[in-house]
Amino acid sequence: MMKARGTDPTYVIDEISSEHFIDEHYLIYVVKGIVVLYDGSKYLELRSGQSCIARKNRLGRYYKMREDGQLEKVILSLDEAFLKRFQNKHKTTTTTNFNSIETCIPVSKNILLSAYIESLQPYYSHGQISEPFSEIKREELLLILLQAQPELAGLFFDFGIPAKLNLEEFMSRNYTFNVSIERFAFLTGRSLSAFKRDFKQIFRGTPSRWLVLKRLQEAHFLIEQKARKPSDIYLELGFESLSHFSFAFKKQFGLTPTEVASRKTETSL
């Protein structure tokens, strides 16, 4: 099983994912090393032999870390078009809803899944797996998952879109994710115009300006109160580059992130 961590990790990051919107369901299987996933409220850690399903139409990012100099993972897409073909071919139906609200769904360890991951090596030894092998191997994977955890059918074969939800709660939890306003609107179950209208009523401003200010305020807190390095937090807070982050920070606070960090160090001395 995956282990939950707190919201203030001390991971040594090898690489952070740049895409924060999960557009399809993905199986993430760690062969060697460590992968840490963040869903907006908690961190989940996957080590060798552990896996999960990253859920479609959610926000998340992952950190990849080497263990003993090694990192090997398998990420396979279970996209909607493939799932519909599978459902039609195998006449798969489900009458139950998938009850878990988690973004990352733990996958139980089993012999078939481990053997399946090993069986992929010959296909990938010369690069990307080719059709029709990709289709066949993904069918095999889905059969293994559904046999081990039948409740996953309620997740995989639900082709609905996100329902309308509490905008204030969602944005306050997910403002650090680097996605477009259109994505935020979709994920909260609103058209773009409805999202902007509701947002203004709640936050008294535009989404773009609110997001930048919220991220900068959090950055100032982390640098000044938690002694975090600017270079370690700008990606975590949704900024695309360190230079953009530094420029926006100085414009807001009159000092660069480095200057705030230096002032904090001098005060502590």
Backbone hydrogen bonds, N-H to C=O, Kabsch-Sander energy under -0.5 kcal/mol:
donor,donor_aa,acceptor,acceptor_aa,energy
3,K,45,E,-1.2
5,R,43,Y,-2.7
13,I,11,Y,-0.8
14,D,64,K,-1.5
15,E,64,K,-1.1
17,S,62,Y,-2.1
20,H,18,S,-0.6
22,I,20,H,-0.5
22,I,58,R,-3.0
23,D,21,F,-1.0
25,H,78,L,-0.8
26,Y,54,A,-2.0
27,L,76,L,-2.7
28,I,26,Y,-0.6
28,I,52,C,-2.8
29,Y,27,L,-0.5
29,Y,74,V,-2.9
30,V,50,Q,-2.4
31,V,29,Y,-0.6
31,V,72,E,-2.4
32,K,72,E,-2.4
34,I,65,M,-2.3
35,V,46,L,-2.3
36,V,63,Y,-2.7
37,L,44,L,-3.1
38,Y,61,R,-3.0
39,D,42,K,-1.7
43,Y,5,R,-0.9
44,L,37,L,-2.8
45,E,3,K,-1.9
46,L,35,V,-3.1
49,G,30,V,-3.2
50,Q,47,R,-2.5
51,S,107,V,-0.5
52,C,28,I,-1.8
53,I,105,I,-2.5
54,A,26,Y,-3.0
54,A,52,C,-0.6
55,R,53,I,-0.6
55,R,103,T,-2.7
57,N,22,I,-2.3
58,R,22,I,-0.7
58,R,55,R,-0.6
60,G,20,H,-2.5
61,R,38,Y,-1.7
63,Y,36,V,-3.1
64,K,15,E,-3.0
65,M,34,I,-2.8
65,M,63,Y,-0.5
67,E,70,Q,-2.6
68,D,66,R,-0.5
70,Q,67,E,-1.1
72,E,32,K,-2.6
74,V,29,Y,-3.1
76,L,27,L,-2.1
78,L,25,H,-3.2
83,L,79,D,-2.5
84,K,80,E,-2.3
85,R,81,A,-1.8
86,F,82,F,-2.6
87,Q,83,L,-2.5
88,N,84,K,-2.1
89,K,85,R,-2.5
90,H,86,F,-2.8
91,K,87,Q,-0.7
92,T,87,Q,-1.2
98,F,154,G,-0.6
99,N,97,N,-0.7
105,I,53,I,-2.8
105,I,103,T,-0.6
107,V,51,S,-2.0
108,S,106,P,-0.5
114,S,110,N,-1.9
115,A,111,I,-2.6
116,Y,112,L,-2.2
117,I,113,L,-2.4
118,E,114,S,-1.9
119,S,115,A,-1.9
120,L,116,Y,-0.7
120,L,117,I,-1.0
121,Q,118,E,-1.1
123,Y,120,L,-0.6
124,Y,120,L,-1.6
125,S,121,Q,-0.9
127,G,124,Y,-1.8
133,F,130,S,-0.6
134,S,130,S,-1.5
136,I,132,P,-2.0
137,K,133,F,-3.0
138,R,134,S,-2.1
139,E,135,E,-2.0
140,E,136,I,-2.2
141,L,137,K,-2.2
142,L,138,R,-2.6
143,L,139,E,-2.3
144,I,140,E,-2.0
145,L,141,L,-2.5
146,L,142,L,-2.5
147,Q,143,L,-1.9
148,A,144,I,-2.1
149,Q,145,L,-2.8
152,L,149,Q,-2.3
153,A,150,P,-1.9
154,G,151,E,-1.3
155,L,152,L,-0.9
156,F,152,L,-2.9
157,F,153,A,-2.2
158,D,155,L,-1.1
159,F,157,F,-0.8
165,L,188,T,-1.4
167,L,165,L,-0.5
170,F,166,N,-2.1
171,M,167,L,-2.6
172,S,168,E,-2.0
173,R,169,E,-1.2
174,N,170,F,-1.7
175,Y,171,M,-0.9
177,F,174,N,-1.6
179,V,177,F,-1.6
184,F,180,S,-2.0
185,A,181,I,-2.5
186,F,182,E,-2.3
187,L,183,R,-2.8
188,T,184,F,-1.3
189,G,186,F,-1.6
190,R,185,A,-2.6
195,F,191,S,-2.5
196,K,192,L,-2.3
197,R,193,S,-2.1
198,D,194,A,-2.8
199,F,195,F,-2.7
200,K,196,K,-2.1
201,Q,197,R,-1.6
202,I,198,D,-1.8
203,F,199,F,-3.3
204,R,200,K,-1.5
210,W,206,T,-2.3
211,L,207,P,-2.5
212,V,208,S,-1.9
213,L,209,R,-2.4
214,K,210,W,-2.7
215,R,211,L,-2.2
216,L,212,V,-2.4
217,Q,213,L,-2.5
218,E,214,K,-1.9
219,A,215,R,-2.2
220,H,216,L,-2.6
221,F,217,Q,-1.9
222,L,218,E,-2.5
223,I,219,A,-2.4
224,E,220,H,-2.7
225,Q,221,F,-2.7
226,K,221,F,-0.9
226,K,222,L,-0.7
227,A,223,I,-0.5
228,R,222,L,-2.3
232,D,229,K,-1.5
233,I,229,K,-0.8
233,I,230,P,-0.9
234,Y,230,P,-1.5
237,L,233,I,-1.5
238,G,235,L,-1.6
239,F,234,Y,-2.5
245,F,241,S,-2.0
246,S,242,L,-2.6
247,F,243,S,-2.3
248,A,244,H,-2.3
249,F,245,F,-2.5
250,K,246,S,-2.4
251,K,247,F,-2.1
252,Q,248,A,-1.7
253,F,249,F,-2.8
254,G,250,K,-2.5
260,V,256,T,-2.0
261,A,257,P,-2.3
262,S,258,T,-2.5
263,R,259,E,-2.3
264,K,260,V,-2.0
265,T,261,A,-2.0
266,E,262,S,-2.4
267,T,263,R,-2.0
268,S,264,K,-2.0
269,L,265,T,-1.4
